[in-house]
Amino acid sequence: IGIEKLNAVNMGALIYFFEFSCALSAYTLGVNPFNQPGVEDYKKNMFALLNKKGYEKESKILQKRILSKDV
């Protein structure tokens, strides 16, 4: 990602891009990113996708969902 000029408009666009990306990835994982339980679920899913110890079962479920053609 490149920013030609550091100003309010470009910074706003960059923040929007990352907020949108976060929301989209949460919905892809089946999580509502706009409520606290959704935030907690998203965090657990990210731990699972990063193969954090203790999240092996969730990791297998998410990998299967992500690779499924039905998503």
mmCIF file as Biopython writes it, N, C-alpha, C and O atoms, coordinates in Angstrom:
data_model
#
loop_
_atom_site.group_PDB
_atom_site.id
_atom_site.type_symbol
_atom_site.label_atom_id
_atom_site.label_alt_id
_atom_site.label_comp_id
_atom_site.label_asym_id
_atom_site.label_entity_id
_atom_site.label_seq_id
_atom_site.pdbx_PDB_ins_code
_atom_site.Cartn_x
_atom_site.Cartn_y
_atom_site.Cartn_z
_atom_site.occupancy
_atom_site.B_iso_or_equiv
_atom_site.auth_seq_id
_atom_site.auth_asym_id
_atom_site.pdbx_PDB_model_num
ATOM 1   N N  . ILE A ? 1  ? 0.858   -1.174  0.000  1.0 0.0 1  A 1 
ATOM 2   C CA . ILE A ? 1  ? 0.000   0.000   0.000  1.0 0.0 1  A 1 
ATOM 3   C C  . ILE A ? 1  ? 0.896   1.227   0.000  1.0 0.0 1  A 1 
ATOM 4   O O  . ILE A ? 1  ? 1.821   1.342   0.805  1.0 0.0 1  A 1 
ATOM 5   N N  . GLY A ? 2  ? 0.610   2.125   -0.903 1.0 0.0 2  A 1 
ATOM 6   C CA . GLY A ? 2  ? 1.374   3.363   -0.965 1.0 0.0 2  A 1 
ATOM 7   C C  . GLY A ? 2  ? 0.469   4.569   -0.792 1.0 0.0 2  A 1 
ATOM 8   O O  . GLY A ? 2  ? -0.673  4.571   -1.251 1.0 0.0 2  A 1 
ATOM 9   N N  . ILE A ? 3  ? 0.977   5.578   -0.137 1.0 0.0 3  A 1 
ATOM 10  C CA . ILE A ? 3  ? 0.232   6.827   0.059  1.0 0.0 3  A 1 
ATOM 11  C C  . ILE A ? 3  ? 1.045   7.935   -0.594 1.0 0.0 3  A 1 
ATOM 12  O O  . ILE A ? 3  ? 2.172   8.215   -0.187 1.0 0.0 3  A 1 
ATOM 13  N N  . GLU A ? 4  ? 0.456   8.566   -1.620 1.0 0.0 4  A 1 
ATOM 14  C CA . GLU A ? 4  ? 1.175   9.620   -2.336 1.0 0.0 4  A 1 
ATOM 15  C C  . GLU A ? 4  ? 1.433   10.834  -1.455 1.0 0.0 4  A 1 
ATOM 16  O O  . GLU A ? 4  ? 2.521   11.409  -1.468 1.0 0.0 4  A 1 
ATOM 17  N N  . LYS A ? 5  ? 0.412   11.212  -0.688 1.0 0.0 5  A 1 
ATOM 18  C CA . LYS A ? 5  ? 0.527   12.409  0.143  1.0 0.0 5  A 1 
ATOM 19  C C  . LYS A ? 5  ? -0.116  12.124  1.491  1.0 0.0 5  A 1 
ATOM 20  O O  . LYS A ? 5  ? -1.232  11.607  1.554  1.0 0.0 5  A 1 
ATOM 21  N N  . LEU A ? 6  ? 0.581   12.458  2.563  1.0 0.0 6  A 1 
ATOM 22  C CA . LEU A ? 6  ? 0.056   12.237  3.902  1.0 0.0 6  A 1 
ATOM 23  C C  . LEU A ? 6  ? -0.862  13.402  4.268  1.0 0.0 6  A 1 
ATOM 24  O O  . LEU A ? 6  ? -0.413  14.480  4.657  1.0 0.0 6  A 1 
ATOM 25  N N  . ASN A ? 7  ? -2.178  13.144  4.126  1.0 0.0 7  A 1 
ATOM 26  C CA . ASN A ? 7  ? -3.157  14.163  4.489  1.0 0.0 7  A 1 
ATOM 27  C C  . ASN A ? 7  ? -4.392  13.476  5.072  1.0 0.0 7  A 1 
ATOM 28  O O  . ASN A ? 7  ? -4.462  12.248  5.123  1.0 0.0 7  A 1 
ATOM 29  N N  . ALA A ? 8  ? -5.351  14.267  5.505  1.0 0.0 8  A 1 
ATOM 30  C CA . ALA A ? 8  ? -6.538  13.729  6.175  1.0 0.0 8  A 1 
ATOM 31  C C  . ALA A ? 8  ? -7.350  12.814  5.257  1.0 0.0 8  A 1 
ATOM 32  O O  . ALA A ? 8  ? -7.848  11.781  5.705  1.0 0.0 8  A 1 
ATOM 33  N N  . VAL A ? 9  ? -7.488  13.172  3.999  1.0 0.0 9  A 1 
ATOM 34  C CA . VAL A ? 9  ? -8.285  12.370  3.067  1.0 0.0 9  A 1 
ATOM 35  C C  . VAL A ? 9  ? -7.649  10.992  2.870  1.0 0.0 9  A 1 
ATOM 36  O O  . VAL A ? 9  ? -8.336  9.973   2.953  1.0 0.0 9  A 1 
ATOM 37  N N  . ASN A ? 10 ? -6.359  10.959  2.613  1.0 0.0 10 A 1 
ATOM 38  C CA . ASN A ? 10 ? -5.686  9.679   2.392  1.0 0.0 10 A 1 
ATOM 39  C C  . ASN A ? 10 ? -5.630  8.832   3.659  1.0 0.0 10 A 1 
ATOM 40  O O  . ASN A ? 10 ? -5.774  7.612   3.590  1.0 0.0 10 A 1 
ATOM 41  N N  . MET A ? 11 ? -5.426  9.459   4.804  1.0 0.0 11 A 1 
ATOM 42  C CA . MET A ? 11 ? -5.423  8.700   6.061  1.0 0.0 11 A 1 
ATOM 43  C C  . MET A ? 11 ? -6.811  8.132   6.340  1.0 0.0 11 A 1 
ATOM 44  O O  . MET A ? 11 ? -6.936  6.997   6.799  1.0 0.0 11 A 1 
ATOM 45  N N  . GLY A ? 12 ? -7.852  8.913   6.067  1.0 0.0 12 A 1 
ATOM 46  C CA . GLY A ? 12 ? -9.220  8.418   6.232  1.0 0.0 12 A 1 
ATOM 47  C C  . GLY A ? 12 ? -9.491  7.233   5.325  1.0 0.0 12 A 1 
ATOM 48  O O  . GLY A ? 12 ? -10.124 6.261   5.738  1.0 0.0 12 A 1 
ATOM 49  N N  . ALA A ? 13 ? -9.016  7.309   4.092  1.0 0.0 13 A 1 
ATOM 50  C CA . ALA A ? 13 ? -9.195  6.202   3.147  1.0 0.0 13 A 1 
ATOM 51  C C  . ALA A ? 13 ? -8.450  4.956   3.623  1.0 0.0 13 A 1 
ATOM 52  O O  . ALA A ? 13 ? -8.960  3.843   3.496  1.0 0.0 13 A 1 
ATOM 53  N N  . LEU A ? 14 ? -7.258  5.137   4.165  1.0 0.0 14 A 1 
ATOM 54  C CA . LEU A ? 14 ? -6.481  4.001   4.663  1.0 0.0 14 A 1 
ATOM 55  C C  . LEU A ? 14 ? -7.166  3.350   5.866  1.0 0.0 14 A 1 
ATOM 56  O O  . LEU A ? 14 ? -7.237  2.124   5.950  1.0 0.0 14 A 1 
ATOM 57  N N  . ILE A ? 15 ? -7.665  4.159   6.787  1.0 0.0 15 A 1 
ATOM 58  C CA . ILE A ? 15 ? -8.378  3.627   7.951  1.0 0.0 15 A 1 
ATOM 59  C C  . ILE A ? 15 ? -9.633  2.894   7.500  1.0 0.0 15 A 1 
ATOM 60  O O  . ILE A ? 15 ? -9.926  1.806   7.995  1.0 0.0 15 A 1 
ATOM 61  N N  . TYR A ? 16 ? -10.378 3.479   6.564  1.0 0.0 16 A 1 
ATOM 62  C CA . TYR A ? 16 ? -11.578 2.824   6.041  1.0 0.0 16 A 1 
ATOM 63  C C  . TYR A ? 16 ? -11.227 1.474   5.418  1.0 0.0 16 A 1 
ATOM 64  O O  . TYR A ? 16 ? -11.924 0.483   5.639  1.0 0.0 16 A 1 
ATOM 65  N N  . PHE A ? 17 ? -10.154 1.440   4.644  1.0 0.0 17 A 1 
ATOM 66  C CA . PHE A ? 17 ? -9.724  0.196   4.004  1.0 0.0 17 A 1 
ATOM 67  C C  . PHE A ? 17 ? -9.508  -0.911  5.034  1.0 0.0 17 A 1 
ATOM 68  O O  . PHE A ? 17 ? -9.986  -2.031  4.854  1.0 0.0 17 A 1 
ATOM 69  N N  . PHE A ? 18 ? -8.786  -0.597  6.113  1.0 0.0 18 A 1 
ATOM 70  C CA . PHE A ? 18 ? -8.504  -1.620  7.121  1.0 0.0 18 A 1 
ATOM 71  C C  . PHE A ? 18 ? -9.745  -1.986  7.924  1.0 0.0 18 A 1 
ATOM 72  O O  . PHE A ? 18 ? -9.917  -3.151  8.282  1.0 0.0 18 A 1 
ATOM 73  N N  . GLU A ? 19 ? -10.611 -1.024  8.214  1.0 0.0 19 A 1 
ATOM 74  C CA . GLU A ? 19 ? -11.859 -1.345  8.913  1.0 0.0 19 A 1 
ATOM 75  C C  . GLU A ? 19 ? -12.738 -2.250  8.051  1.0 0.0 19 A 1 
ATOM 76  O O  . GLU A ? 19 ? -13.309 -3.221  8.548  1.0 0.0 19 A 1 
ATOM 77  N N  . PHE A ? 20 ? -12.845 -1.933  6.778  1.0 0.0 20 A 1 
ATOM 78  C CA . PHE A ? 20 ? -13.642 -2.747  5.860  1.0 0.0 20 A 1 
ATOM 79  C C  . PHE A ? 20 ? -13.055 -4.150  5.737  1.0 0.0 20 A 1 
ATOM 80  O O  . PHE A ? 20 ? -13.795 -5.134  5.748  1.0 0.0 20 A 1 
ATOM 81  N N  . SER A ? 21 ? -11.734 -4.248  5.619  1.0 0.0 21 A 1 
ATOM 82  C CA . SER A ? 21 ? -11.067 -5.552  5.520  1.0 0.0 21 A 1 
ATOM 83  C C  . SER A ? 21 ? -11.326 -6.398  6.755  1.0 0.0 21 A 1 
ATOM 84  O O  . SER A ? 21 ? -11.567 -7.601  6.651  1.0 0.0 21 A 1 
ATOM 85  N N  . CYS A ? 22 ? -11.275 -5.773  7.916  1.0 0.0 22 A 1 
ATOM 86  C CA . CYS A ? 22 ? -11.531 -6.490  9.165  1.0 0.0 22 A 1 
ATOM 87  C C  . CYS A ? 22 ? -12.969 -7.002  9.202  1.0 0.0 22 A 1 
ATOM 88  O O  . CYS A ? 22 ? -13.205 -8.160  9.548  1.0 0.0 22 A 1 
ATOM 89  N N  . ALA A ? 23 ? -13.926 -6.152  8.849  1.0 0.0 23 A 1 
ATOM 90  C CA . ALA A ? 23 ? -15.334 -6.557  8.850  1.0 0.0 23 A 1 
ATOM 91  C C  . ALA A ? 23 ? -15.580 -7.675  7.840  1.0 0.0 23 A 1 
ATOM 92  O O  . ALA A ? 23 ? -16.281 -8.640  8.143  1.0 0.0 23 A 1 
ATOM 93  N N  . LEU A ? 24 ? -15.019 -7.554  6.670  1.0 0.0 24 A 1 
ATOM 94  C CA . LEU A ? 24 ? -15.203 -8.570  5.631  1.0 0.0 24 A 1 
ATOM 95  C C  . LEU A ? 24 ? -14.612 -9.913  6.049  1.0 0.0 24 A 1 
ATOM 96  O O  . LEU A ? 24 ? -15.233 -10.957 5.846  1.0 0.0 24 A 1 
ATOM 97  N N  . SER A ? 25 ? -13.433 -9.889  6.624  1.0 0.0 25 A 1 
ATOM 98  C CA . SER A ? 25 ? -12.829 -11.156 7.053  1.0 0.0 25 A 1 
ATOM 99  C C  . SER A ? 25 ? -13.624 -11.782 8.192  1.0 0.0 25 A 1 
ATOM 100 O O  . SER A ? 25 ? -13.717 -13.007 8.273  1.0 0.0 25 A 1 
ATOM 101 N N  . ALA A ? 26 ? -14.196 -10.968 9.069  1.0 0.0 26 A 1 
ATOM 102 C CA . ALA A ? 26 ? -15.024 -11.504 10.156 1.0 0.0 26 A 1 
ATOM 103 C C  . ALA A ? 26 ? -16.264 -12.181 9.591  1.0 0.0 26 A 1 
ATOM 104 O O  . ALA A ? 26 ? -16.597 -13.295 9.995  1.0 0.0 26 A 1 
ATOM 105 N N  . TYR A ? 27 ? -16.947 -11.526 8.668  1.0 0.0 27 A 1 
ATOM 106 C CA . TYR A ? 27 ? -18.138 -12.138 8.069  1.0 0.0 27 A 1 
ATOM 107 C C  . TYR A ? 27 ? -17.784 -13.426 7.327  1.0 0.0 27 A 1 
ATOM 108 O O  . TYR A ? 27 ? -18.561 -14.380 7.336  1.0 0.0 27 A 1 
ATOM 109 N N  . THR A ? 28 ? -16.619 -13.456 6.687  1.0 0.0 28 A 1 
ATOM 110 C CA . THR A ? 28 ? -16.175 -14.668 6.008  1.0 0.0 28 A 1 
ATOM 111 C C  . THR A ? 28 ? -16.019 -15.823 6.995  1.0 0.0 28 A 1 
ATOM 112 O O  . THR A ? 28 ? -16.262 -16.981 6.655  1.0 0.0 28 A 1 
ATOM 113 N N  . LEU A ? 29 ? -15.610 -15.495 8.220  1.0 0.0 29 A 1 
ATOM 114 C CA . LEU A ? 29 ? -15.442 -16.507 9.267  1.0 0.0 29 A 1 
ATOM 115 C C  . LEU A ? 29 ? -16.732 -16.782 10.022 1.0 0.0 29 A 1 
ATOM 116 O O  . LEU A ? 29 ? -16.740 -17.586 10.953 1.0 0.0 29 A 1 
ATOM 117 N N  . GLY A ? 30 ? -17.825 -16.125 9.635  1.0 0.0 30 A 1 
ATOM 118 C CA . GLY A ? 30 ? -19.109 -16.355 10.290 1.0 0.0 30 A 1 
ATOM 119 C C  . GLY A ? 30 ? -19.260 -15.632 11.612 1.0 0.0 30 A 1 
ATOM 120 O O  . GLY A ? 30 ? -19.970 -16.106 12.499 1.0 0.0 30 A 1 
ATOM 121 N N  . VAL A ? 31 ? -18.597 -14.483 11.758 1.0 0.0 31 A 1 
ATOM 122 C CA . VAL A ? 31 ? -18.620 -13.726 13.009 1.0 0.0 31 A 1 
ATOM 123 C C  . VAL A ? 31 ? -19.189 -12.338 12.748 1.0 0.0 31 A 1 
ATOM 124 O O  . VAL A ? 31 ? -18.866 -11.715 11.737 1.0 0.0 31 A 1 
ATOM 125 N N  . ASN A ? 32 ? -20.041 -11.846 13.660 1.0 0.0 32 A 1 
ATOM 126 C CA . ASN A ? 32 ? -20.521 -10.472 13.580 1.0 0.0 32 A 1 
ATOM 127 C C  . ASN A ? 32 ? -19.462 -9.574  14.216 1.0 0.0 32 A 1 
ATOM 128 O O  . ASN A ? 32 ? -19.268 -9.629  15.431 1.0 0.0 32 A 1 
ATOM 129 N N  . PRO A ? 33 ? -18.768 -8.746  13.422 1.0 0.0 33 A 1 
ATOM 130 C CA . PRO A ? 33 ? -17.681 -7.939  13.968 1.0 0.0 33 A 1 
ATOM 131 C C  . PRO A ? 33 ? -18.146 -6.680  14.697 1.0 0.0 33 A 1 
ATOM 132 O O  . PRO A ? 33 ? -17.321 -5.907  15.183 1.0 0.0 33 A 1 
ATOM 133 N N  . PHE A ? 34 ? -19.449 -6.472  14.776 1.0 0.0 34 A 1 
ATOM 134 C CA . PHE A ? 34 ? -19.951 -5.225  15.337 1.0 0.0 34 A 1 
ATOM 135 C C  . PHE A ? 34 ? -20.610 -5.381  16.703 1.0 0.0 34 A 1 
ATOM 136 O O  . PHE A ? 34 ? -21.308 -4.475  17.158 1.0 0.0 34 A 1 
ATOM 137 N N  . ASN A ? 35 ? -20.400 -6.510  17.356 1.0 0.0 35 A 1 
ATOM 138 C CA . ASN A ? 35 ? -20.857 -6.647  18.736 1.0 0.0 35 A 1 
ATOM 139 C C  . ASN A ? 35 ? -19.754 -7.323  19.540 1.0 0.0 35 A 1 
ATOM 140 O O  . ASN A ? 35 ? -18.896 -7.995  18.967 1.0 0.0 35 A 1 
ATOM 141 N N  . GLN A ? 36 ? -19.766 -7.155  20.843 1.0 0.0 36 A 1 
ATOM 142 C CA . GLN A ? 36 ? -18.668 -7.676  21.660 1.0 0.0 36 A 1 
ATOM 143 C C  . GLN A ? 36 ? -18.505 -9.193  21.563 1.0 0.0 36 A 1 
ATOM 144 O O  . GLN A ? 36 ? -17.377 -9.671  21.440 1.0 0.0 36 A 1 
ATOM 145 N N  . PRO A ? 37 ? -19.611 -9.976  21.615 1.0 0.0 37 A 1 
ATOM 146 C CA . PRO A ? 37 ? -19.401 -11.416 21.425 1.0 0.0 37 A 1 
ATOM 147 C C  . PRO A ? 37 ? -18.761 -11.725 20.069 1.0 0.0 37 A 1 
ATOM 148 O O  . PRO A ? 37 ? -17.966 -12.657 19.950 1.0 0.0 37 A 1 
ATOM 149 N N  . GLY A ? 38 ? -19.113 -10.942 19.053 1.0 0.0 38 A 1 
ATOM 150 C CA . GLY A ? 38 ? -18.510 -11.131 17.736 1.0 0.0 38 A 1 
ATOM 151 C C  . GLY A ? 38 ? -17.018 -10.843 17.749 1.0 0.0 38 A 1 
ATOM 152 O O  . GLY A ? 38 ? -16.237 -11.547 17.109 1.0 0.0 38 A 1 
ATOM 153 N N  . VAL A ? 39 ? -16.629 -9.817  18.471 1.0 0.0 39 A 1 
ATOM 154 C CA . VAL A ? 39 ? -15.209 -9.476  18.574 1.0 0.0 39 A 1 
ATOM 155 C C  . VAL A ? 39 ? -14.445 -10.614 19.250 1.0 0.0 39 A 1 
ATOM 156 O O  . VAL A ? 39 ? -13.353 -10.980 18.816 1.0 0.0 39 A 1 
ATOM 157 N N  . GLU A ? 40 ? -15.020 -11.163 20.300 1.0 0.0 40 A 1 
ATOM 158 C CA . GLU A ? 40 ? -14.381 -12.278 21.009 1.0 0.0 40 A 1 
ATOM 159 C C  . GLU A ? 40 ? -14.272 -13.510 20.104 1.0 0.0 40 A 1 
ATOM 160 O O  . GLU A ? 40 ? -13.242 -14.185 20.092 1.0 0.0 40 A 1 
ATOM 161 N N  . ASP A ? 41 ? -15.337 -13.802 19.347 1.0 0.0 41 A 1 
ATOM 162 C CA . ASP A ? 41 ? -15.295 -14.932 18.410 1.0 0.0 41 A 1 
ATOM 163 C C  . ASP A ? 41 ? -14.230 -14.713 17.338 1.0 0.0 41 A 1 
ATOM 164 O O  . ASP A ? 41 ? -13.503 -15.637 16.974 1.0 0.0 41 A 1 
ATOM 165 N N  . TYR A ? 42 ? -14.146 -13.486 16.839 1.0 0.0 42 A 1 
ATOM 166 C CA . TYR A ? 42 ? -13.152 -13.163 15.818 1.0 0.0 42 A 1 
ATOM 167 C C  . TYR A ? 42 ? -11.745 -13.403 16.364 1.0 0.0 42 A 1 
ATOM 168 O O  . TYR A ? 42 ? -10.891 -13.965 15.678 1.0 0.0 42 A 1 
ATOM 169 N N  . LYS A ? 43 ? -11.513 -12.973 17.603 1.0 0.0 43 A 1 
ATOM 170 C CA . LYS A ? 43 ? -10.207 -13.162 18.229 1.0 0.0 43 A 1 
ATOM 171 C C  . LYS A ? 43 ? -9.877  -14.655 18.350 1.0 0.0 43 A 1 
ATOM 172 O O  . LYS A ? 43 ? -8.755  -15.072 18.060 1.0 0.0 43 A 1 
ATOM 173 N N  . LYS A ? 44 ? -10.848 -15.445 18.772 1.0 0.0 44 A 1 
ATOM 174 C CA . LYS A ? 44 ? -10.630 -16.889 18.894 1.0 0.0 44 A 1 
ATOM 175 C C  . LYS A ? 44 ? -10.350 -17.513 17.528 1.0 0.0 44 A 1 
ATOM 176 O O  . LYS A ? 44 ? -9.489  -18.384 17.399 1.0 0.0 44 A 1 
ATOM 177 N N  . ASN A ? 45 ? -11.084 -17.062 16.511 1.0 0.0 45 A 1 
ATOM 178 C CA . ASN A ? 45 ? -10.856 -17.582 15.159 1.0 0.0 45 A 1 
ATOM 179 C C  . ASN A ? 45 ? -9.458  -17.222 14.660 1.0 0.0 45 A 1 
ATOM 180 O O  . ASN A ? 45 ? -8.798  -18.042 14.021 1.0 0.0 45 A 1 
ATOM 181 N N  . MET A ? 46 ? -9.007  -16.008 14.945 1.0 0.0 46 A 1 
ATOM 182 C CA . MET A ? 46 ? -7.670  -15.609 14.510 1.0 0.0 46 A 1 
ATOM 183 C C  . MET A ? 46 ? -6.608  -16.449 15.207 1.0 0.0 46 A 1 
ATOM 184 O O  . MET A ? 46 ? -5.625  -16.847 14.582 1.0 0.0 46 A 1 
ATOM 185 N N  . PHE A ? 47 ? -6.797  -16.726 16.509 1.0 0.0 47 A 1 
ATOM 186 C CA . PHE A ? 47 ? -5.862  -17.602 17.216 1.0 0.0 47 A 1 
ATOM 187 C C  . PHE A ? 47 ? -5.827  -18.975 16.550 1.0 0.0 47 A 1 
ATOM 188 O O  . PHE A ? 47 ? -4.760  -19.562 16.373 1.0 0.0 47 A 1 
ATOM 189 N N  . ALA A ? 48 ? -6.994  -19.475 16.187 1.0 0.0 48 A 1 
ATOM 190 C CA . ALA A ? 48 ? -7.068  -20.790 15.543 1.0 0.0 48 A 1 
ATOM 191 C C  . ALA A ? 48 ? -6.359  -20.776 14.192 1.0 0.0 48 A 1 
ATOM 192 O O  . ALA A ? 48 ? -5.608  -21.698 13.873 1.0 0.0 48 A 1 
ATOM 193 N N  . LEU A ? 49 ? -6.595  -19.737 13.400 1.0 0.0 49 A 1 
ATOM 194 C CA . LEU A ? 49 ? -5.972  -19.656 12.077 1.0 0.0 49 A 1 
ATOM 195 C C  . LEU A ? 49 ? -4.461  -19.454 12.162 1.0 0.0 49 A 1 
ATOM 196 O O  . LEU A ? 49 ? -3.725  -19.822 11.247 1.0 0.0 49 A 1 
ATOM 197 N N  . LEU A ? 50 ? -4.009  -18.870 13.263 1.0 0.0 50 A 1 
ATOM 198 C CA . LEU A ? 50 ? -2.573  -18.685 13.471 1.0 0.0 50 A 1 
ATOM 199 C C  . LEU A ? 50 ? -1.932  -19.891 14.163 1.0 0.0 50 A 1 
ATOM 200 O O  . LEU A ? 50 ? -0.757  -19.865 14.530 1.0 0.0 50 A 1 
ATOM 201 N N  . ASN A ? 51 ? -2.739  -20.952 14.332 1.0 0.0 51 A 1 
ATOM 202 C CA . ASN A ? 51 ? -2.276  -22.203 14.949 1.0 0.0 51 A 1 
ATOM 203 C C  . ASN A ? 51 ? -1.727  -22.009 16.357 1.0 0.0 51 A 1 
ATOM 204 O O  . ASN A ? 51 ? -0.739  -22.634 16.745 1.0 0.0 51 A 1 
ATOM 205 N N  . LYS A ? 52 ? -2.384  -21.132 17.116 1.0 0.0 52 A 1 
ATOM 206 C CA . LYS A ? 52 ? -1.984  -20.931 18.506 1.0 0.0 52 A 1 
ATOM 207 C C  . LYS A ? 52 ? -2.344  -22.176 19.317 1.0 0.0 52 A 1 
ATOM 208 O O  . LYS A ? 52 ? -3.405  -22.771 19.130 1.0 0.0 52 A 1 
ATOM 209 N N  . LYS A ? 53 ? -1.452  -22.551 20.208 1.0 0.0 53 A 1 
ATOM 210 C CA . LYS A ? 53 ? -1.654  -23.744 21.029 1.0 0.0 53 A 1 
ATOM 211 C C  . LYS A ? 53 ? -2.980  -23.645 21.782 1.0 0.0 53 A 1 
ATOM 212 O O  . LYS A ? 53 ? -3.312  -22.610 22.360 1.0 0.0 53 A 1 
ATOM 213 N N  . GLY A ? 54 ? -3.728  -24.752 21.760 1.0 0.0 54 A 1 
ATOM 214 C CA . GLY A ? 54 ? -5.021  -24.803 22.434 1.0 0.0 54 A 1 
ATOM 215 C C  . GLY A ? 54 ? -6.202  -24.557 21.507 1.0 0.0 54 A 1 
ATOM 216 O O  . GLY A ? 54 ? -7.352  -24.698 21.922 1.0 0.0 54 A 1 
ATOM 217 N N  . TYR A ? 55 ? -5.933  -24.190 20.249 1.0 0.0 55 A 1 
ATOM 218 C CA . TYR A ? 55 ? -6.994  -23.885 19.293 1.0 0.0 55 A 1 
ATOM 219 C C  . TYR A ? 55 ? -6.954  -24.829 18.090 1.0 0.0 55 A 1 
ATOM 220 O O  . TYR A ? 55 ? -7.426  -24.476 17.009 1.0 0.0 55 A 1 
ATOM 221 N N  . GLU A ? 56 ? -6.398  -26.017 18.271 1.0 0.0 56 A 1 
ATOM 222 C CA . GLU A ? 56 ? -6.224  -26.955 17.163 1.0 0.0 56 A 1 
ATOM 223 C C  . GLU A ? 56 ? -7.560  -27.408 16.573 1.0 0.0 56 A 1 
ATOM 224 O O  . GLU A ? 56 ? -7.704  -27.483 15.353 1.0 0.0 56 A 1 
ATOM 225 N N  . LYS A ? 57 ? -8.535  -27.709 17.431 1.0 0.0 57 A 1 
ATOM 226 C CA . LYS A ? 57 ? -9.842  -28.175 16.955 1.0 0.0 57 A 1 
ATOM 227 C C  . LYS A ? 57 ? -10.529 -27.092 16.123 1.0 0.0 57 A 1 
ATOM 228 O O  . LYS A ? 57 ? -11.045 -27.363 15.039 1.0 0.0 57 A 1 
ATOM 229 N N  . GLU A ? 58 ? -10.528 -25.853 16.648 1.0 0.0 58 A 1 
ATOM 230 C CA . GLU A ? 58 ? -11.135 -24.737 15.922 1.0 0.0 58 A 1 
ATOM 231 C C  . GLU A ? 58 ? -10.413 -24.489 14.604 1.0 0.0 58 A 1 
ATOM 232 O O  . GLU A ? 58 ? -11.039 -24.136 13.605 1.0 0.0 58 A 1 
ATOM 233 N N  . SER A ? 59 ? -9.100  -24.673 14.604 1.0 0.0 59 A 1 
ATOM 234 C CA . SER A ? 59 ? -8.316  -24.462 13.394 1.0 0.0 59 A 1 
ATOM 235 C C  . SER A ? 59 ? -8.755  -25.407 12.279 1.0 0.0 59 A 1 
ATOM 236 O O  . SER A ? 59 ? -8.918  -24.983 11.135 1.0 0.0 59 A 1 
ATOM 237 N N  . LYS A ? 60 ? -8.948  -26.678 12.605 1.0 0.0 60 A 1 
ATOM 238 C CA . LYS A ? 60 ? -9.379  -27.649 11.598 1.0 0.0 60 A 1 
ATOM 239 C C  . LYS A ? 60 ? -10.753 -27.287 11.039 1.0 0.0 60 A 1 
ATOM 240 O O  . LYS A ? 60 ? -10.981 -27.387 9.833  1.0 0.0 60 A 1 
ATOM 241 N N  . ILE A ? 61 ? -11.672 -26.865 11.918 1.0 0.0 61 A 1 
ATOM 242 C CA . ILE A ? 61 ? -13.025 -26.498 11.488 1.0 0.0 61 A 1 
ATOM 243 C C  . ILE A ? 61 ? -12.974 -25.290 10.556 1.0 0.0 61 A 1 
ATOM 244 O O  . ILE A ? 61 ? -13.630 -25.278 9.515  1.0 0.0 61 A 1 
ATOM 245 N N  . LEU A ? 62 ? -12.198 -24.277 10.930 1.0 0.0 62 A 1 
ATOM 246 C CA . LEU A ? 62 ? -12.113 -23.067 10.111 1.0 0.0 62 A 1 
ATOM 247 C C  . LEU A ? 62 ? -11.426 -23.334 8.780  1.0 0.0 62 A 1 
ATOM 248 O O  . LEU A ? 62 ? -11.862 -22.826 7.746  1.0 0.0 62 A 1 
ATOM 249 N N  . GLN A ? 63 ? -10.367 -24.118 8.792  1.0 0.0 63 A 1 
ATOM 250 C CA . GLN A ? 63 ? -9.681  -24.436 7.539  1.0 0.0 63 A 1 
ATOM 251 C C  . GLN A ? 63 ? -10.627 -25.142 6.572  1.0 0.0 63 A 1 
ATOM 252 O O  . GLN A ? 63 ? -10.625 -24.870 5.372  1.0 0.0 63 A 1 
ATOM 253 N N  . LYS A ? 64 ? -11.431 -26.048 7.110  1.0 0.0 64 A 1 
ATOM 254 C CA . LYS A ? 64 ? -12.397 -26.765 6.277  1.0 0.0 64 A 1 
ATOM 255 C C  . LYS A ? 64 ? -13.429 -25.794 5.703  1.0 0.0 64 A 1 
ATOM 256 O O  . LYS A ? 64 ? -13.788 -25.890 4.529  1.0 0.0 64 A 1 
ATOM 257 N N  . ARG A ? 65 ? -13.909 -24.851 6.537  1.0 0.0 65 A 1 
ATOM 258 C CA . ARG A ? 65 ? -14.900 -23.873 6.086  1.0 0.0 65 A 1 
ATOM 259 C C  . ARG A ? 65 ? -14.313 -22.941 5.031  1.0 0.0 65 A 1 
ATOM 260 O O  . ARG A ? 65 ? -14.967 -22.638 4.033  1.0 0.0 65 A 1 
ATOM 261 N N  . ILE A ? 66 ? -13.103 -22.495 5.248  1.0 0.0 66 A 1 
ATOM 262 C CA . ILE A ? 66 ? -12.469 -21.561 4.318  1.0 0.0 66 A 1 
ATOM 263 C C  . ILE A ? 66 ? -12.221 -22.224 2.966  1.0 0.0 66 A 1 
ATOM 264 O O  . ILE A ? 66 ? -12.398 -21.595 1.922  1.0 0.0 66 A 1 
ATOM 265 N N  . LEU A ? 67 ? -11.815 -23.480 2.983  1.0 0.0 67 A 1 
ATOM 266 C CA . LEU A ? 67 ? -11.506 -24.182 1.737  1.0 0.0 67 A 1 
ATOM 267 C C  . LEU A ? 67 ? -12.733 -24.748 1.040  1.0 0.0 67 A 1 
ATOM 268 O O  . LEU A ? 67 ? -12.635 -25.233 -0.088 1.0 0.0 67 A 1 
ATOM 269 N N  . SER A ? 68 ? -13.888 -24.692 1.697  1.0 0.0 68 A 1 
ATOM 270 C CA . SER A ? 68 ? -15.126 -25.209 1.117  1.0 0.0 68 A 1 
ATOM 271 C C  . SER A ? 68 ? -15.591 -24.310 -0.018 1.0 0.0 68 A 1 
ATOM 272 O O  . SER A ? 68 ? -15.445 -23.090 0.046  1.0 0.0 68 A 1 
ATOM 273 N N  . LYS A ? 69 ? -16.149 -24.915 -1.051 1.0 0.0 69 A 1 
ATOM 274 C CA . LYS A ? 69 ? -16.677 -24.146 -2.177 1.0 0.0 69 A 1 
ATOM 275 C C  . LYS A ? 69 ? -18.058 -23.583 -1.881 1.0 0.0 69 A 1 
ATOM 276 O O  . LYS A ? 69 ? -18.580 -22.789 -2.664 1.0 0.0 69 A 1 
ATOM 277 N N  . ASP A ? 70 ? -18.666 -23.983 -0.752 1.0 0.0 70 A 1 
ATOM 278 C CA . ASP A ? 70 ? -20.010 -23.532 -0.404 1.0 0.0 70 A 1 
ATOM 279 C C  . ASP A ? 70 ? -20.026 -22.192 0.316  1.0 0.0 70 A 1 
ATOM 280 O O  . ASP A ? 70 ? -21.104 -21.654 0.565  1.0 0.0 70 A 1 
ATOM 281 N N  . VAL A ? 71 ? -18.873 -21.637 0.656  1.0 0.0 71 A 1 
ATOM 282 C CA . VAL A ? 71 ? -18.815 -20.386 1.420  1.0 0.0 71 A 1 
ATOM 283 C C  . VAL A ? 71 ? -19.172 -19.227 0.544  1.0 0.0 71 A 1 
ATOM 284 O O  . VAL A ? 71 ? -19.181 -18.085 1.004  1.0 0.0 71 A 1 
#
